């Protein structure tokens, strides 16, 4: 038996900013391009219009809710969508909707895929049980080796069902040649960057584990009055910690050489304005997009050596690893980068861009994800439908 048009649902709580959301949209676009029917179930969000633009279908359901009653009611809601659209695979990227989707798939004999986007906190038996739904997929995707190790160490899962698929950057967007001079001028003026100042950027929402305080201490130790620092990211209502960051800036004598700018709608231009990009997280990230975006733009990056960042940077060649929570090590790496000659910076940029294009692109991520879908369709129908469609689309 075969099927002319595979139908794939992805479920994510909301379609806002973030790596999981971007991956959902990227995979939906690739499914449409391959001739499949792509459906995304979410509770809405600022990026729903992007799905419509690429030809995917969005269905609004209360899948962001952690209310047990709503989770139970969502089983029937998802079953109805599966039956209405003759769905083959449901791919879930979050725990609460995974519980609903698991039983909906079980009741309709639909293939079930999960993606671990981070090592979830385990603080007791109930939390471990709640998290364990993500290990029940017919295929379980880990977004980094760090996450893959966490899965095997904490859950009962058949190793043959686990697939490592790193996140990817859109190199058609994150590439130096794609940023016009006018975009650079506009952003430099908006951020009021002093002419000729070396720029160090920390792109991270303002929350303690992202390492803002360690970053500020590193700047103090760097002791370069000619350097200008930019923190890009919202505080998302964390007023108390934002006040702590603001006070640390004053206490460390950095008020004249640092600016917090909130959200940025043109990150490729932001990277191009930057001499050093920093990822300072004091807790390991599941993957971390900043290091690969910076490398794709040919910018030197300093990242704490744990989590996904430990896998995406070649130390001393495409960026620098530093000890997590160690401002002195971070300041030392910043100083090394700022002292690089133009030739050395060009060599590093070339290696970094090549590294990302070979390992961490959106296309690689999408291809590997669609390969997972093809495996399951082959199990279901004995026909690699997506693979056939992708070959036809490429001709």
N, C-alpha and C positions, 0 to 999 in steps of 0.2 A: 504493500500500500504506500502511496505517496500523497503529498499535498502541494498544490500549486503555489500557494502563498502562506508561508509560516506566519503565525501571529504571536508576537511576544509582548508581554506586559512587564514593565518595570514599575516598582512601587517605592516611593520615597515620601517621607512625611510632608515636606514642603519644598517648593521650587524657588529657593532664594539663592543667595551667594554661598559658595563652598565647593569643595572638591567633589563630594558625592553628587551634588546637584549638577555640576559641570559634566561629570562622567555620564550621568543619566542622559543628558541632552546630546552629548557626543555619540553615545551608543544608539540612541533613537535615530539620529541623523544617518548613521551608517546603515542601520536596518532599512530605513526608507530607501536609501541609495541602492541597497542590494535587492530591493523589490519585495521586502517583507512588510507586514503591517505592524507598526510600532505604536503601542499604547503606553501612556504613563498615567498612573494613578497617584494623585497627591492631594493635599488639602489646599492647593492653590499656591500663590506666591508671585513674586515680581517677574519671574522668568517664564511663566506659562505661554506668553506670546511667542517665545522662541520656538516652542514645539509646533505651534500652528504654522510658523514660517517655514519650517523644514518638512512639513507634511505629516507630522505625527499627530496622534489623537490624545487629548488630555481628558481625563475623567476625574471629577472632583468628588472625593470621599473623605470622611473624617479620620484619615489614617495617621494623623499626627497625635491623636489622643492615646493616652495611656490608661484611660478609664477602662476597667475590666469589662463593663457592660458594653461599651462602644467597641472594644476589641472583639467581643463575642458577636455583636451585631454585624461587624464588618465581614465576618466569615460568609454570611449569606449574600452580602452586597458584592463581594469579590466573586463568589460563585455565579451570581447573575451575570457579571461582566464576562466571565470565562465562557459561559454558555451562549451568551448573545453574540460574542465575537469569535466563537470557536477557537479559543486560545490554546496554544501548544505549550508555552513555557511562561512561568511567572518568576520574575527575578526581583528579589527584595533586598533593600539596602539599609534596613533599620529593624530593630528588635520588635517594637510594638506591632507594626503591621505584619511582621514575619509570622507572628502567632496566628493572626487571622488568615494570612495567605497559605500557611502550611496546611491548615485544616480544609480550606477551600480547595486546594490542590488535591489533597487526599480524597475528598468527597467526589471530585470530578476526574480523577486519574490524570491530572496535569503535572508536567514536570516542574520541579521546584528548585530554584537557584538562589543562593544567598551570597552577599559580599560583606566580609568583615572590613569595615573602613578604619577600625582602630582596635587596640586591645581594650576590651571593656573592663571596667573596674569590677573586681570580685570581692565583696565585703561580707559574704555570708552564704548560706545554703540557698536562700531564696534568690539572691542576685545571680548566683551561678546557674540556677535552674532557668531563670528569666533569660539570661544570655545564651543558654544552650540551644535555643531554637535556631540560632544562626549556624549551628553545626549540623543541622538536620537536612540540608539541601541535597538534592541528587548530585549537585556540584556545589562546592564551597570555594569561593574566590577570596584570596588574600591579596591585599594591595601592596604588600611588601614582604620580604623575608622575615622581618621583625614580627609582623602580624601572623605570618604562617607559623612561626615557631610558637607564638602564644597559643594559637589554635591547638596545635598538637600537644602542648604541655598542659592544657587545661580542659579539653573536651574529648569525648569519645567520638572519633570520626575516622572513617576509612581513609587512609592516606591516598588511595587511588582516586578519591573523589575531590581532593583539594587541588586547586589550580592557583599558581602564583601569577598575578597580572599587575604589574606596576602601573600606577597612574601615568598619564601622558600629557604633554603640553602641545598646544596647537602651534607648530612652528611656522605656519603661514601667517600667524598673528604675532607670535613672539620671535621676531627676527629683526636685527638692526636695520636692515634695508627697508622694512615696512613702516618705519617711524619717520614722518616728514619733519623737516626743520621747524615748520610752523607749530606742530604739536609740542615740540620741545620748548619753543619760545613761550607758548601759552602756559604750559605747566610751570616753567621756571618763574614766570611773572606771577602766577597765581600763588605759588609757594614762597615768593619773595626770597629766592636763593641769591646770595651775594655773588657778584661776578667773579669768576676765577676761583671760587672756594672749592676744595675737594669735598665731595658729598658722601656721607655715610648714611645708608637708609636701613631702618628696621621696619619691614612691612609685617605687621602683626596686630590683631585686635588687642585692645588693652585689657589684659587679664594676667594675673600673677605668673601663671605657668609658662607664659610666652617669653619671660626673661627680660622684661623692661628694666627692672632695677639693676640687674647684672649688666645690661647694655650701658646704662648710664654710668655705672662705676667704671666700666671699661673705657668709656670716653674720658672720664676724669683722669684715669691713669695714663691714657694716651697723651694727654697734655699738649694737644695741638690746637692753638688758638685760631689757626687758619681754617680748620675743618668746620663744616656745617653739617649738622645731623637732622634727619627727617624721620619722624615716626609716623607711619601710614597705617591707620586702622581706627575704628570706632571703639568707644568704651562700652557700648551696648548696655548702658545703664549702670555700669559698675562705678558709681560716683566716688565711693570711698577709696578704691584703689587708684582711680584717676587722680584724686587729690594727693595720694601718697606719691605718685609719679611726679606730679607738678612740684611738690615740696622737695623731692629728691633733686630735681633739676636746679632749683634755687640753692639748696644746700651744697651742691657740688660745683657751684659757680658756672653752670652751663646755660644760664638763661639767655645769653646773647648769641648762642651758637646752636640752638636746637629749636625745632618747631614740630608740634603735633598737628597733623593736617586732616585727620579723620579718614573717610573713605576716599578712594581714588578711582575714577572711571577710565583712566588711561594708564594702566600699569606698564605696558611696553615703553611708553615715553618716560615713566618714572625710572625704570631701570636704566634707560639711556642717559639720564641726568646724573647717574650715580657712579661713584668711584669704587665704593665697597658696599655690598649687600650683606646684611646680617640676619641669620636665623638663630635666635638666642634661647630657644625653648629649654626650660630646665627639667621638663618631663618629656619622654620620648614621644614623638608624633608617629601616627600610623604610617604616614608617607611623607607629607610635607611638600607642597607645591613650590614654595619660594626657591629652594635650591635649584630645581630643574628649570624654573622660569628664568632665574638669573643667568644660569649657564647657557640657556638657549639664546639669551641676549648678549652673550659674550662678556658678562660682567663678573668680576671676581667676587666670590661668595665665601663668607665665614659662617659655618654652621656647627652647632653642638653635636658631638660625635655619639649619637644614639638614635634609636628609632629608624625611620625611613631614610633620614639624611645620611646615616652611616653607609647606606648602599648607593646613594645617587651621586656622591662626590668622590673623585679620585684625589686624595690628599696631596697637595703640592703640585698637582698638574691641572686640575679643573676647578680647584677651590681649596679651602682649608678647613680641617676639622679641629675643633677645640674642645677642651674638657667641659662638660655640662656644669653650669653654676660657677665657673671660674673666670671672673672678670679679667684677671691678670693675663691668662692665656688668650682671651679674646682680644685684649688690647695689643698683645704681642703680634697676633695675626693681622690685625688692622694695620699696625705699623709696617709690617713686611709688605703688605699689598700696596700701601701708599708710597713705598720706596721703590716699587718696580719701575724699570725703564719702559719706554714706549714699546720697545721690541719685545720685552718679556710679557708685557700686557697683551700684545697682539698674539704672541704664541699661546698664552693661556686662553685667550678668547677663542682661538681656532680649535684648540683641544676640547674646550668646554662645549662649544656648539656641535662639534663632531660627536662627542660623547652622548649628548642628549639626542641627536638625530638618529643615532644607532640603537638607543635603548629606551628612551622615555618620551616617545611622541604619542600624540592622540591616535594616529593611524595604527601604531603598533598595539596600543591598548584596545582599540576597537576590533582589530583583526583577531586578537587573542580571545576577546569576549565572544565574538561571533563564532569562533571555533568551538567554544564551549557549547553554545546553542546548537551548533551543527552536530556535535557528539550526541546530544540528547535527542535531537530530531532523528538521527540515525537509529538510536535505540528504539524510538517510538514507531518509526515508519520504515526503517531499513533503507532510507534514502537521505543523503546529505543535501537537503533542499537549499539551505542557505548558501552552501559552498557552490552549488550549481548556479544559483541566481547571481552570486557575486562574480563568478566567471563570465556570465552572460553580460552583466552590467559593465564589466571592464572592456568588453570587446567593442 
